[in-house]
Amino acid sequence: QVQLVESGGGLVQPGGSLRLSCAASGIIFSRHAMNWYRQAPGKQRELVAAIISGGSTNYADSVKGRFTISRDNAKKMVYLQMNSLKPEDTAVYYCNAVALMNGFDYWGQGTQVTVSS
């Protein structure tokens, strides 16, 4: 059974930082691209950051220079370091795994991030 479990969300003031974590189980982690998505109220889910097994990364323009995605293949973990947070970063953040061989994907349950003073 595949499980992706996010943690690390919460309430933070503008300009603050949070680190999200996602623990994966039930998949061959190194054979999956790992992504962070977010969905704000009334908006579509959007891709925030992506990382493949070799470490190549990609970011949404809105978070470039502020967010950093990383992964630990041995621990089956993926992280999202979020700095200089803005109110518009408020959303539910989801961990996503995509199998490189067949495109099957899996989702976590999401973790709420609220940026507010």
C-alpha positions in Angstrom: 0.0 0.0 0.0 1.4 3.3 -1.1 1.4 6.1 1.5 2.6 9.7 1.3 2.4 11.5 4.6 3.1 15.2 4.8 4.1 17.1 7.9 5.4 20.5 8.9 2.6 22.8 8.0 1.3 25.5 10.2 0.8 29.2 10.8 3.7 31.5 10.1 4.1 35.3 9.8 4.9 36.9 6.5 8.7 36.7 5.9 8.9 33.5 8.0 10.0 30.0 7.1 8.6 26.5 7.2 9.9 23.1 6.2 7.5 20.6 4.9 8.4 16.9 4.9 6.8 14.0 3.1 7.5 10.4 4.1 6.9 7.8 1.4 6.2 4.1 1.8 5.1 1.3 -0.5 7.0 2.6 -3.6 10.4 2.2 -5.0 11.3 5.8 -4.1 14.2 6.2 -6.4 12.0 5.4 -9.4 9.6 8.2 -8.7 9.7 11.9 -9.4 8.6 13.7 -6.3 6.6 16.9 -6.4 5.0 19.4 -4.2 1.7 20.9 -5.2 -0.5 23.5 -3.5 -4.1 24.5 -3.6 -5.5 27.7 -2.3 -9.2 28.2 -1.6 -11.1 28.8 -4.8 -8.0 28.1 -7.0 -6.8 25.1 -9.0 -4.1 22.9 -7.6 -0.7 24.1 -9.0 2.8 22.5 -9.1 5.2 24.3 -6.8 8.4 22.2 -7.1 9.6 19.0 -8.6 12.7 16.8 -8.1 13.8 13.6 -9.9 15.9 10.9 -8.4 19.2 12.4 -9.7 18.4 15.7 -8.0 17.3 17.9 -10.9 14.7 20.4 -9.8 12.1 22.6 -11.2 10.1 25.4 -9.6 7.1 27.5 -10.2 8.1 31.1 -11.0 6.2 32.4 -8.0 8.5 30.5 -5.6 11.9 30.6 -7.3 14.6 31.8 -5.0 12.4 31.3 -1.9 11.6 27.6 -1.9 13.9 24.6 -2.1 12.9 21.1 -2.8 15.2 18.2 -1.8 15.0 14.4 -1.3 16.7 11.7 0.6 16.4 8.5 -1.4 17.7 6.4 1.5 15.1 7.6 3.9 12.3 7.9 1.3 11.7 11.5 2.2 11.2 14.7 0.3 11.3 18.1 1.7 10.2 21.6 0.8 12.1 24.4 2.6 10.0 27.6 2.3 11.6 30.9 3.1 10.4 34.5 2.8 6.8 33.3 3.0 4.1 35.6 1.7 0.3 35.6 2.4 -0.3 34.3 -1.2 1.6 31.1 -0.3 -1.3 30.2 2.0 -2.7 26.9 0.7 -2.9 23.2 1.4 0.4 21.6 0.2 0.3 18.1 -1.2 3.1 15.6 -1.8 2.9 13.8 -5.1 4.9 10.8 -6.4 5.0 10.0 -10.1 6.4 6.7 -11.3 8.9 7.3 -14.1 8.2 4.0 -15.8 4.4 4.2 -16.2 3.2 7.6 -15.0 1.2 6.2 -12.1 0.9 8.9 -9.4 0.1 9.0 -5.8 -1.0 11.8 -3.4 -0.7 12.6 0.2 -3.5 14.0 2.3 -2.1 17.5 2.4 -0.8 19.9 5.0 -2.1 23.4 5.6 0.2 26.3 5.4 -1.1 29.7 6.5 0.9 32.9 6.2 -0.7 35.7 8.1 0.2 38.3 10.6 
